[in-house]
Each structure stands twice: as C-alpha cells, then as structure tokens.
C-alpha cells in the first residue's frame, strides 16, 4: 500500500474523473460529486483540507457523522438519516477507489451506516442484490416489448433517474445513460421499426395519441415484474431507484 502525499481533496477530483471513465451515468457522477463536496466542506471547516488518505481516522469519520447530523438543508431542516447515509455511502465509494489503487486508507466497511428512525423505516423498502438479479431476468428479451421492459429496468436501476425524467428521455439522450443500461437500450432501439423520437414507447395503436410511455405505464411494468418474482410488496420505480444505491460497496458495477 502507498502512503500517497496527495490530499483527499485533490483525490476527490481524480475519483470523479474515474467515474466518467467507468461509464457511470452523468446523473450518478453528479450525485457522487455533490455528496463528496459535503465531505470536502467538513474537511475545510475542520481545517483538515490537507489531510492525506492514510491520515483519515475513525475519529474523523465519527466527527463527520456528527457534522451531517447537525447540517441543515436549504429548507433549514436537519438531514434525515437515510439522506445522511447517501453521503456516507459516497465516502465508502471514495475509500474503495483508494484501495483499488493501492492507496493506504481506512477500510470502507469501518464506515457504518445509520439506522433510520422508526418513522423513516416505515417508508423504506429496498430490494437485495438477488432480488434485483431476479427482477432483471423477468422480461422476455426475445420479444420487442420484453427488450423494452428490460431496458426500462436497467435504466432506472443503473442511472438513478426519477420516473419523470425517465418518461421524458428521447432516443438522442442515449449518451446520458450509464454504460451498462446503454447496452440494453441500444438493443431495444435496434429492434424497433418506428421513427418515434421517444426512448420508451407503448404498443397500443390509437390514432392521434402520443406513443411515449406515461409514468403510470412504467409503474405498471415495474409492479408486474415484481409480482412475477413473488415479492411480498409492490415494487415501484422509486424502490428500484434507491435499492441499487444502497447496495453499492464500490464504484465498479458488478455484473448481474
């Protein structure tokens, strides 16, 4: 392991550049940048902007958690524990990147996530890795509609898009997608025989209607896929969107 003399602040920029090269979507890149900027803010407020990775201690992590707990959002409200976990997961990703480059630092698993409050827990449902694998295998990719549904699932999970953004995607937006989801979207678009500009369309032939899928249609597709793998709760695009974020242990997306 190398005791690099580069500061963590400097290495964050290198990490974000690395994210671009690994094919993560621009949306995911922006999330990492936003979450890690909070850590940089804490470093500067603590007069630790020159801190090296090997100098980051468990006490520093504890103090950063206290900082997040006291931090107020733009509405003047404290961050929910689930939101604080996003910042901690991003920091885990940064440390995983350090280790992958043989840079000496604290082990990412030393950063324990916060247990949500009872009220927050009632509204939190996530899929585990095996459930994500199963739901991705539900659509029949030998059919055009199945290819579409698989592309939709991949785009939600591996880009973190909210449903409003998903329905607004056009064919020309394919460059904004993560490398993994782009593969499935390209297969789907190649199978289509229409000139509709929308990335995801329905197959109901109604004259004078927009072929672009609606939010409700996407919700039905996701729910149906969840039902087919026997989940005891209804799966929504929001559940899919957040599930993979919490499963990320490092920056590299493992094959599913």
Rosetta blueprint (number, residue, H / E / L):
1 X L
2 X E
3 X L
4 X L
5 X L
6 X L
7 X E
8 X H
9 X H
10 X H
11 X H
12 X H
13 X H
14 X H
15 X H
16 X H
17 X H
18 X H
19 X H
20 X H
21 X H
22 X L
23 X L
24 X L
25 X L
26 X H
27 X H
28 X H
29 X H
30 X H
31 X H
32 X H
33 X H
34 X H
35 X H
36 X H
37 X H
38 X H
39 X H
40 X H
41 X H
42 X H
43 X H
44 X H
45 X H
46 X L
47 X L
48 X L
49 X L
50 X L
51 X L
52 X E
53 X H
54 X H
55 X H
56 X L
57 X L
58 X H
59 X H
60 X H
61 X H
62 X H
63 X H
64 X H
65 X H
66 X H
67 X H
68 X H
69 X H
70 X H
71 X L
72 X E
73 X L
74 X L
75 X L
76 X L
77 X L
78 X E
79 X L
80 X L
81 X H
82 X H
83 X H
84 X H
85 X H
86 X H
87 X H
88 X H
89 X H
90 X H
91 X H
92 X H
93 X H
94 X H
95 X H
96 X H
97 X H
98 X H
99 X H
100 X H
101 X L
102 X L
103 X E
104 X L
105 X L
106 X L
107 X L
108 X H
109 X H
110 X H
111 X L
112 X L
113 X L
114 X L
115 X L
116 X L
117 X L
118 X H
119 X H
120 X H
121 X H
122 X H
123 X L
124 X L
125 X L
126 X L
127 X L
128 X L
129 X H
130 X H
131 X H
132 X H
133 X H
134 X H
135 X H
136 X H
137 X L
138 X L
139 X L
140 X L
141 X L
142 X L
143 X L
144 X H
145 X H
146 X H
147 X H
148 X H
149 X H
150 X H
151 X H
152 X H
153 X H
154 X H
155 X H
156 X H
157 X H
158 X H
159 X H
160 X L
161 X L
162 X L
163 X H
164 X H
165 X H
166 X H
167 X H
168 X L
169 X L
170 X E
171 X H
172 X H
173 X H
174 X H
175 X H
176 X H
177 X L
178 X L
179 X H
180 X H
181 X H
182 X H
183 X H
184 X H
185 X H
186 X H
187 X H
188 X H
189 X H
190 X H
191 X H
192 X L
193 X L
194 X L
195 X L
196 X L
197 X L
198 X E
199 X L
200 X L
201 X E
202 X L
203 X L
204 X L
205 X L
206 X L
207 X L
208 X L
209 X L
210 X L
211 X L
212 X E
213 X L
214 X L
215 X H
216 X H
217 X H
218 X H
219 X H
220 X H
221 X H
222 X H
223 X H
224 X H
225 X H
226 X H
227 X H
228 X H
229 X L
230 X L
231 X L
232 X L
233 X L
234 X L
235 X L
236 X L
237 X H
238 X H
239 X H
240 X H
241 X H
242 X H
243 X H
244 X H
245 X H
246 X H
247 X H
248 X L
249 X L
250 X L
251 X L
252 X L
253 X L
254 X L
255 X L
256 X L
